[in-house]
């Protein structure tokens, strides 16, 4: 079986995405339960901050703050893992 350069680039890209996902999952496992719930409701369920605040009985500001801190933690851990981000 012969692979061309495009196939190899796709494989490399998929491996890199898998590594990033693994790092994110590792970071999430270190968070408090409520932070994980906020993350899941926001990113996986597509809920708005107001909905999340009602579901978890916390302020909307607390939801925004948690999302900001979680994203910052994930970015920091990804950067530690060798990934960089242009801002």
Residue pairs with C-beta under 8 A, 6 or more apart in sequence:
3 11
19 81
20 78
20 81
20 83
23 74
23 77
23 78
23 81
23 83
24 74
24 77
24 78
26 77
27 73
27 74
27 77
28 36
28 39
28 74
31 39
31 70
31 73
34 56
34 58
34 66
35 66
35 69
35 70
37 56
38 52
38 56
38 63
38 66
38 67
38 70
39 66
39 67
39 70
41 47
41 51
41 52
41 55
41 56
42 49
42 52
42 63
42 67
47 55
49 60
49 63
49 64
49 67
50 60
52 58
52 63
53 59
53 60
53 62
53 63
56 63
75 85
78 85
79 85
